[in-house]
Amino acid sequence: MFKTVLSKAVIGCAAAMVLNGAAVAATASCFGANATGNYDLRGLLTGTKDCLILQPLDGQANDSVSPPASTYTVNVESFFGMSNWSFDGKYELSGASDSSSLFNFGSDNASYNYTGLGTYSNLMFVFKDGAQTNLVAYLLSIPAGSGAYSTPFTKPPFDLSGNSTAHQISHISVYYTTGEIGGGGNGEVPEPTTVALLGLGLLGFAASRRKSARSNPA
C-alpha cells in the first residue's frame, strides 16, 4: 500500500513538472545569445523590472484581447507567470492613437507617463510588430512613473531579412492586474494546477506514512 501511494505521489509530482515546463517553454529570455548574435533588450524600456519574448521568435503572434479575458494571448501564455491580466488599452504608433487610461504616450513615439489614479499590483507593456518578430513584453516597476522606450525588434535576437537591423513598433498594449504584487520572469512562477498537484502528492505521501505507522506499531 505504501509503495502504491508513493508511486501516485511521484506521478503527481512528475505531471506537475510537465505542466509547469509547458508554461515556461512559451517564452524566451530578453537577453542571451542565438544564431544571430548576443542580445539584451532589458534596457530598451526604462522603469521596468523584467521582460520576455513570446516563442517562437518569428511567430508574428497577435496580442488578442477578444473577450473573455481568459482567451487573451497574455493569459493563455501566462506572461510573467500570471493568467489574470486585464486589458487597459493600446497606443498605435502609426496614428498616434492612445486608448490607454493608465498611460499617456508622447508624440515623440519614445516616451510614456503614468497617469492612472488606481492602485495596481502589476503593469505590463506588450510591444507588437510584424514579420520575423513576435510579441515582446515588459513588466513595469511598481509604482509606475515615466520613462522612455525604443524598439525591441532588433537583430539579434530576431532574424530580420536583408540588411534590416531593426523594425519599428506597431503598437503598445497596456495590461494590469489587481491583488498581490508578484510574478516572475519568463513564466517561471508555478501555475495553480502545478501547486495543486504537488500538494496532493505530498498529502498522499503523508497519509501513507501515518497508515504504515498504525499498521506496524513499535
Short mmCIF file of the C-alpha atoms (twelve columns), coordinates in Angstrom:
data_MODEL
# 
_entry.id   MODEL 
# 
loop_
_atom_site.group_PDB 
_atom_site.id 
_atom_site.type_symbol 
_atom_site.label_atom_id 
_atom_site.label_alt_id 
_atom_site.label_comp_id 
_atom_site.label_asym_id 
_atom_site.label_seq_id 
_atom_site.Cartn_x 
_atom_site.Cartn_y 
_atom_site.Cartn_z 
_atom_site.pdbx_PDB_model_num 
ATOM 1   C CA . MET A 1   0.000   0.000  0.000   1 
ATOM 2   C CA . PHE A 2   2.821   2.356  0.900   1 
ATOM 3   C CA . LYS A 3   4.530   1.749  -2.443  1 
ATOM 4   C CA . THR A 4   1.242   2.349  -4.303  1 
ATOM 5   C CA . VAL A 5   0.585   5.682  -2.596  1 
ATOM 6   C CA . LEU A 6   4.203   6.724  -3.002  1 
ATOM 7   C CA . SER A 7   4.058   5.888  -6.707  1 
ATOM 8   C CA . LYS A 8   0.929   8.019  -7.101  1 
ATOM 9   C CA . ALA A 9   2.648   10.896 -5.326  1 
ATOM 10  C CA . VAL A 10  5.656   10.629 -7.640  1 
ATOM 11  C CA . ILE A 11  3.380   10.515 -10.709 1 
ATOM 12  C CA . GLY A 12  1.525   13.606 -9.463  1 
ATOM 13  C CA . CYS A 13  4.776   15.496 -8.965  1 
ATOM 14  C CA . ALA A 14  6.023   14.436 -12.392 1 
ATOM 15  C CA . ALA A 15  2.794   15.636 -14.008 1 
ATOM 16  C CA . ALA A 16  3.165   18.942 -12.212 1 
ATOM 17  C CA . MET A 17  6.679   19.324 -13.550 1 
ATOM 18  C CA . VAL A 18  5.458   18.617 -17.085 1 
ATOM 19  C CA . LEU A 19  2.662   21.172 -16.827 1 
ATOM 20  C CA . ASN A 20  4.994   23.784 -15.415 1 
ATOM 21  C CA . GLY A 21  7.553   23.076 -18.110 1 
ATOM 22  C CA . ALA A 22  4.930   23.701 -20.764 1 
ATOM 23  C CA . ALA A 23  4.236   27.152 -19.314 1 
ATOM 24  C CA . VAL A 24  7.924   28.044 -19.191 1 
ATOM 25  C CA . ALA A 25  8.544   26.900 -22.783 1 
ATOM 26  C CA . ALA A 26  6.147   29.525 -24.167 1 
ATOM 27  C CA . THR A 27  8.501   32.429 -23.560 1 
ATOM 28  C CA . ALA A 28  12.159  33.276 -24.049 1 
ATOM 29  C CA . SER A 29  14.601  35.472 -22.186 1 
ATOM 30  C CA . CYS A 30  15.184  39.082 -23.221 1 
ATOM 31  C CA . PHE A 31  18.925  38.616 -23.091 1 
ATOM 32  C CA . GLY A 32  21.343  35.956 -24.197 1 
ATOM 33  C CA . ALA A 33  22.762  34.650 -27.457 1 
ATOM 34  C CA . ASN A 34  21.417  32.882 -30.511 1 
ATOM 35  C CA . ALA A 35  22.414  32.239 -34.113 1 
ATOM 36  C CA . THR A 36  22.222  35.966 -34.910 1 
ATOM 37  C CA . GLY A 37  24.473  37.059 -32.031 1 
ATOM 38  C CA . ASN A 38  24.363  38.358 -28.462 1 
ATOM 39  C CA . TYR A 39  21.347  40.429 -27.404 1 
ATOM 40  C CA . ASP A 40  19.938  42.296 -24.406 1 
ATOM 41  C CA . LEU A 41  16.538  44.006 -24.682 1 
ATOM 42  C CA . ARG A 42  16.186  44.832 -20.989 1 
ATOM 43  C CA . GLY A 43  17.335  48.435 -21.259 1 
ATOM 44  C CA . LEU A 44  15.090  49.391 -24.179 1 
ATOM 45  C CA . LEU A 45  12.221  50.380 -21.865 1 
ATOM 46  C CA . THR A 46  13.123  52.270 -18.698 1 
ATOM 47  C CA . GLY A 47  11.220  51.795 -15.458 1 
ATOM 48  C CA . THR A 48  10.892  48.010 -15.788 1 
ATOM 49  C CA . LYS A 49  11.972  45.005 -13.755 1 
ATOM 50  C CA . ASP A 50  11.645  42.152 -16.251 1 
ATOM 51  C CA . CYS A 51  10.929  41.318 -19.880 1 
ATOM 52  C CA . LEU A 52  10.191  38.331 -22.099 1 
ATOM 53  C CA . ILE A 53  9.722   37.340 -25.743 1 
ATOM 54  C CA . LEU A 54  6.939   35.039 -26.892 1 
ATOM 55  C CA . GLN A 55  8.251   31.991 -28.731 1 
ATOM 56  C CA . PRO A 56  8.936   31.168 -31.477 1 
ATOM 57  C CA . LEU A 57  10.859  34.352 -32.169 1 
ATOM 58  C CA . ASP A 58  9.348   34.673 -35.640 1 
ATOM 59  C CA . GLY A 59  5.826   33.691 -34.533 1 
ATOM 60  C CA . GLN A 60  4.190   37.005 -35.523 1 
ATOM 61  C CA . ALA A 61  1.513   36.451 -32.846 1 
ATOM 62  C CA . ASN A 62  -1.217  38.987 -32.173 1 
ATOM 63  C CA . ASP A 63  -1.876  40.115 -28.618 1 
ATOM 64  C CA . SER A 64  -5.536  39.186 -28.881 1 
ATOM 65  C CA . VAL A 65  -7.900  40.951 -26.465 1 
ATOM 66  C CA . SER A 66  -11.189 39.491 -27.655 1 
ATOM 67  C CA . PRO A 67  -13.426 38.623 -24.643 1 
ATOM 68  C CA . PRO A 68  -13.390 36.710 -22.423 1 
ATOM 69  C CA . ALA A 69  -10.169 37.725 -20.698 1 
ATOM 70  C CA . SER A 70  -9.155  34.087 -20.283 1 
ATOM 71  C CA . THR A 71  -8.575  33.942 -24.045 1 
ATOM 72  C CA . TYR A 72  -6.224  36.942 -24.159 1 
ATOM 73  C CA . THR A 73  -2.884  35.901 -25.604 1 
ATOM 74  C CA . VAL A 74  -1.075  37.136 -22.490 1 
ATOM 75  C CA . ASN A 75  -3.314  34.981 -20.261 1 
ATOM 76  C CA . VAL A 76  -3.207  31.871 -22.440 1 
ATOM 77  C CA . GLU A 77  0.596   32.113 -22.444 1 
ATOM 78  C CA . SER A 78  0.760   33.167 -18.762 1 
ATOM 79  C CA . PHE A 79  3.031   36.163 -19.287 1 
ATOM 80  C CA . PHE A 80  5.316   36.547 -16.268 1 
ATOM 81  C CA . GLY A 81  3.630   33.559 -14.650 1 
ATOM 82  C CA . MET A 82  0.216   35.225 -14.437 1 
ATOM 83  C CA . SER A 83  -3.023  34.423 -16.256 1 
ATOM 84  C CA . ASN A 84  -5.279  37.111 -14.772 1 
ATOM 85  C CA . TRP A 85  -4.223  40.104 -16.876 1 
ATOM 86  C CA . SER A 86  -6.818  42.774 -17.701 1 
ATOM 87  C CA . PHE A 87  -6.534  44.895 -20.833 1 
ATOM 88  C CA . ASP A 88  -6.420  48.680 -20.427 1 
ATOM 89  C CA . GLY A 89  -5.876  49.926 -23.975 1 
ATOM 90  C CA . LYS A 90  -3.225  50.401 -26.622 1 
ATOM 91  C CA . TYR A 91  -1.113  53.057 -28.236 1 
ATOM 92  C CA . GLU A 92  -0.964  52.900 -32.038 1 
ATOM 93  C CA . LEU A 93  2.293   54.493 -33.104 1 
ATOM 94  C CA . SER A 94  1.365   54.942 -36.751 1 
ATOM 95  C CA . GLY A 95  -1.624  57.180 -35.993 1 
ATOM 96  C CA . ALA A 96  -0.554  58.321 -32.521 1 
ATOM 97  C CA . SER A 97  -3.856  56.918 -31.213 1 
ATOM 98  C CA . ASP A 98  -3.856  56.268 -27.456 1 
ATOM 99  C CA . SER A 99  -6.750  54.368 -25.845 1 
ATOM 100 C CA . SER A 100 -4.958  53.628 -22.575 1 
ATOM 101 C CA . SER A 101 -6.479  55.168 -19.463 1 
ATOM 102 C CA . LEU A 102 -3.390  54.493 -17.360 1 
ATOM 103 C CA . PHE A 103 -0.622  55.935 -19.520 1 
ATOM 104 C CA . ASN A 104 -0.001  58.865 -21.816 1 
ATOM 105 C CA . PHE A 105 2.406   58.113 -24.642 1 
ATOM 106 C CA . GLY A 106 4.417   61.006 -26.014 1 
ATOM 107 C CA . SER A 107 4.013   62.199 -29.585 1 
ATOM 108 C CA . ASP A 108 7.737   61.531 -29.989 1 
ATOM 109 C CA . ASN A 109 6.951   57.773 -30.055 1 
ATOM 110 C CA . ALA A 110 9.673   57.315 -27.481 1 
ATOM 111 C CA . SER A 111 8.260   58.170 -24.030 1 
ATOM 112 C CA . TYR A 112 5.430   57.339 -21.633 1 
ATOM 113 C CA . ASN A 113 3.974   58.729 -18.420 1 
ATOM 114 C CA . TYR A 114 1.792   57.004 -15.836 1 
ATOM 115 C CA . THR A 115 -1.461  58.898 -15.249 1 
ATOM 116 C CA . GLY A 116 -3.561  56.218 -13.532 1 
ATOM 117 C CA . LEU A 117 -5.378  57.024 -10.305 1 
ATOM 118 C CA . GLY A 118 -5.921  53.478 -9.047  1 
ATOM 119 C CA . THR A 119 -3.576  51.044 -7.357  1 
ATOM 120 C CA . TYR A 120 -2.425  48.128 -9.493  1 
ATOM 121 C CA . SER A 121 -0.353  45.136 -8.490  1 
ATOM 122 C CA . ASN A 122 1.277   44.600 -11.868 1 
ATOM 123 C CA . LEU A 123 1.544   46.682 -15.023 1 
ATOM 124 C CA . MET A 124 2.775   45.388 -18.359 1 
ATOM 125 C CA . PHE A 125 3.535   46.771 -21.806 1 
ATOM 126 C CA . VAL A 126 3.346   44.393 -24.777 1 
ATOM 127 C CA . PHE A 127 5.102   45.517 -27.960 1 
ATOM 128 C CA . LYS A 128 3.897   44.303 -31.358 1 
ATOM 129 C CA . ASP A 129 5.390   44.316 -34.837 1 
ATOM 130 C CA . GLY A 130 5.102   42.117 -37.910 1 
ATOM 131 C CA . ALA A 131 7.257   39.771 -39.979 1 
ATOM 132 C CA . GLN A 132 10.217  37.908 -38.464 1 
ATOM 133 C CA . THR A 133 9.267   39.014 -34.919 1 
ATOM 134 C CA . ASN A 134 6.981   38.090 -32.053 1 
ATOM 135 C CA . LEU A 135 5.494   39.844 -29.005 1 
ATOM 136 C CA . VAL A 136 7.895   41.430 -26.526 1 
ATOM 137 C CA . ALA A 137 6.558   42.186 -23.033 1 
ATOM 138 C CA . TYR A 138 7.913   44.342 -20.215 1 
ATOM 139 C CA . LEU A 139 6.850   44.142 -16.573 1 
ATOM 140 C CA . LEU A 140 6.929   47.638 -15.097 1 
ATOM 141 C CA . SER A 141 8.248   48.503 -11.669 1 
ATOM 142 C CA . ILE A 142 5.611   49.495 -9.098  1 
ATOM 143 C CA . PRO A 143 4.816   52.315 -8.503  1 
ATOM 144 C CA . ALA A 144 4.970   53.249 -12.175 1 
ATOM 145 C CA . GLY A 145 6.196   56.639 -13.331 1 
ATOM 146 C CA . SER A 146 7.570   57.901 -16.597 1 
ATOM 147 C CA . GLY A 147 10.172  56.526 -18.929 1 
ATOM 148 C CA . ALA A 148 11.488  56.122 -22.431 1 
ATOM 149 C CA . TYR A 149 11.464  53.269 -24.904 1 
ATOM 150 C CA . SER A 150 12.885  52.205 -28.230 1 
ATOM 151 C CA . THR A 151 12.057  49.284 -30.485 1 
ATOM 152 C CA . PRO A 152 12.903  45.821 -29.117 1 
ATOM 153 C CA . PHE A 153 12.557  44.308 -32.585 1 
ATOM 154 C CA . THR A 154 16.241  44.225 -33.364 1 
ATOM 155 C CA . LYS A 155 18.698  41.818 -34.948 1 
ATOM 156 C CA . PRO A 156 19.610  39.994 -32.753 1 
ATOM 157 C CA . PRO A 157 17.581  38.330 -31.266 1 
ATOM 158 C CA . PHE A 158 15.267  38.416 -34.290 1 
ATOM 159 C CA . ASP A 159 16.495  37.146 -37.627 1 
ATOM 160 C CA . LEU A 160 15.413  40.116 -39.734 1 
ATOM 161 C CA . SER A 161 15.574  39.799 -43.508 1 
ATOM 162 C CA . GLY A 162 18.031  41.615 -45.745 1 
ATOM 163 C CA . ASN A 163 20.148  44.361 -44.220 1 
ATOM 164 C CA . SER A 164 17.479  45.353 -41.704 1 
ATOM 165 C CA . THR A 165 18.783  45.775 -38.160 1 
ATOM 166 C CA . ALA A 166 15.537  46.931 -36.512 1 
ATOM 167 C CA . HIS A 167 11.788  47.029 -37.115 1 
ATOM 168 C CA . GLN A 168 9.540   49.808 -35.899 1 
ATOM 169 C CA . ILE A 169 6.883   49.205 -33.232 1 
ATOM 170 C CA . SER A 170 3.324   48.749 -34.499 1 
ATOM 171 C CA . HIS A 171 1.570   49.315 -31.172 1 
ATOM 172 C CA . ILE A 172 1.990   49.043 -27.406 1 
ATOM 173 C CA . SER A 173 -0.730  47.290 -25.408 1 
ATOM 174 C CA . VAL A 174 -1.193  48.017 -21.700 1 
ATOM 175 C CA . TYR A 175 -2.242  45.342 -19.201 1 
ATOM 176 C CA . TYR A 176 -2.682  45.299 -15.433 1 
ATOM 177 C CA . THR A 177 -3.571  43.014 -12.528 1 
ATOM 178 C CA . THR A 178 -5.014  43.716 -9.116  1 
ATOM 179 C CA . GLY A 179 -4.214  41.857 -5.915  1 
ATOM 180 C CA . GLU A 180 -0.851  40.757 -4.602  1 
ATOM 181 C CA . ILE A 181 2.237   42.153 -6.290  1 
ATOM 182 C CA . GLY A 182 4.203   39.330 -7.838  1 
ATOM 183 C CA . GLY A 183 5.112   37.393 -10.917 1 
ATOM 184 C CA . GLY A 184 8.447   36.027 -12.003 1 
ATOM 185 C CA . GLY A 185 10.317  36.406 -15.254 1 
ATOM 186 C CA . ASN A 186 9.681   34.198 -18.250 1 
ATOM 187 C CA . GLY A 187 6.716   32.364 -16.781 1 
ATOM 188 C CA . GLU A 188 8.777   30.632 -14.104 1 
ATOM 189 C CA . VAL A 189 6.173   31.082 -11.369 1 
ATOM 190 C CA . PRO A 190 4.307   27.751 -10.900 1 
ATOM 191 C CA . GLU A 191 0.773   27.682 -12.243 1 
ATOM 192 C CA . PRO A 192 -2.107  26.946 -9.793  1 
ATOM 193 C CA . THR A 193 -2.503  23.462 -11.324 1 
ATOM 194 C CA . THR A 194 1.158   22.758 -10.629 1 
ATOM 195 C CA . VAL A 195 0.857   23.807 -6.999  1 
ATOM 196 C CA . ALA A 196 -2.289  21.719 -6.551  1 
ATOM 197 C CA . LEU A 197 -0.687  18.578 -7.971  1 
ATOM 198 C CA . LEU A 198 2.378   18.969 -5.789  1 
ATOM 199 C CA . GLY A 199 0.183   19.482 -2.746  1 
ATOM 200 C CA . LEU A 200 -1.874  16.355 -3.476  1 
ATOM 201 C CA . GLY A 201 1.271   14.307 -3.912  1 
ATOM 202 C CA . LEU A 202 2.676   15.437 -0.557  1 
ATOM 203 C CA . LEU A 203 -0.659  14.839 1.205   1 
ATOM 204 C CA . GLY A 204 -0.812  11.306 -0.190  1 
ATOM 205 C CA . PHE A 205 2.717   10.603 0.964   1 
ATOM 206 C CA . ALA A 206 1.977   11.883 4.470   1 
ATOM 207 C CA . ALA A 207 -1.217  9.811  4.705   1 
ATOM 208 C CA . SER A 208 0.596   6.643  3.690   1 
ATOM 209 C CA . ARG A 209 3.247   7.221  6.380   1 
ATOM 210 C CA . ARG A 210 0.589   7.595  9.067   1 
ATOM 211 C CA . LYS A 211 -1.228  4.429  7.958   1 
ATOM 212 C CA . SER A 212 2.031   2.488  7.871   1 
ATOM 213 C CA . ALA A 213 2.858   3.630  11.407  1 
ATOM 214 C CA . ARG A 214 -0.561  2.401  12.680  1 
ATOM 215 C CA . SER A 215 -0.194  -0.939 10.921  1 
ATOM 216 C CA . ASN A 216 3.318   -1.533 12.283  1 
ATOM 217 C CA . PRO A 217 3.387   -0.291 15.896  1 
ATOM 218 C CA . ALA A 218 6.796   -0.220 17.588  1 
# 
